[in-house]
């Protein structure tokens, strides 16, 4: 992945500093870890949770099929 530079507003910088403090990150040079964690959180809410639910459903279906096979 390419390194990119972005322009952040003062409000975004304030929010990132607040998140860094809450998450126990260092006071300086915290932008990348804050962005990484924020992306991971948003990904889980928007995409990952649905993928996880689908995997769980498949596991339950396989488990149910095995149980039905044992009962016969």
Order of alpha helices (4+ residues) and beta strands (2+ residues): alpha-alpha-alpha
